[in-house]
Amino acid sequence: MKKLAVLMILATSLAACSRTEQGAAVGGLGGAAVGAAVADDDVEGAVIGGAVGALAGALIGRATEPGRCRYRGRDGRVYIARCPEGY
């Protein structure tokens, strides 16, 4: 039950993230779960799986946002717009 509550909190907090951040978070969680399940040492498997999953998820998430950059306005809000030329 505690794990389900943590997953629900994480899932709702991802709504405000970019696709790159969402991919990293989902990939990290999935990689940690798979790594812990298949490795002899649960902790080591979770750490390695989480790191690999986060990296892969971030790369996949970034690939779905070509030509888009995140900016922070003077009011502190984050918005996404086209990247400057040559970026």
Secondary structure, 3 states (H helix, E strand, C coil): CHHHHHHHHHHHHHHHCCHHHHHHHHHHHHHHHHHHHHCCCHHHHHHHHHHHHHHHHHHHHHHCCCCEEEEECCCCCEEEEECCCCC
